[in-house]
């Protein structure tokens, strides 16, 4: 097995560039994250409004289905249904 040679000294310019890009990446990521959080909050708010409308529609459909099912069961059991039902 061959022995490794002495490590090569990295140029100070390259070291500075590496650290600069690392710090710039952190700053960019932080800014981008803040922007995406605002967009996501707006999206979730809009989605919550839409979901409330969908839930109300589903509740009405379920109510109508349950009423029809009760009328059918009353008919099958020969039960007289009140006029206001």
SULCOR-V965535 format. One record per run of one state. SS is the DSSP state (H for helix, E for strand, - for the rest). FROM is the first residue (numbers start at 1). TO is the last residue. Records with the same first field share a line. If there is no record, write none. Layout:
SS = FROM-TO, FROM-TO
//
This chain:
- = 1-11, 77-85
H = 12-76
//
